[in-house]
Amino acid sequence: MEQGNALQKSPCDSFLWGYLKSKIAESFHNLTIETLKELIVDEIADLDINNRQKISNGVNAFKANIVKCLNKEGGHITAGQ
């Protein structure tokens, strides 16, 4: 991920959705919405500890960036600020 875009993406954008798509890609086009929802829930439940930690770290970093942005009253923030 480019550094300039890192602050604009949520943890779901940068990891989770790509991971889930890779897990269900083979049958993705032939699924009903309900079946797709079930597969997503099942895959999230099956995440191993390493992937759960990646998501947790990403969520924490994203929350920290939101706080930084709020502290700057919506102004621009950069990495390491």
PEZI-V361716 format. One record per run of one state. SS is the DSSP state (@ for helix, = for strand, . for the rest). FROM is the first residue (numbers start at 1). TO is the last residue. If there is no record, write none. Layout:
# PEZI-V361716
ss-><SS & SS>
from-><FROM & FROM>
to-><TO & TO>
This chain:
# PEZI-V361716
ss-><. & @ & . & @ & . & @ & . & @ & .>
from-><1 & 3 & 7 & 11 & 31 & 33 & 46 & 49 & 72>
to-><2 & 6 & 10 & 30 & 32 & 45 & 48 & 71 & 81>
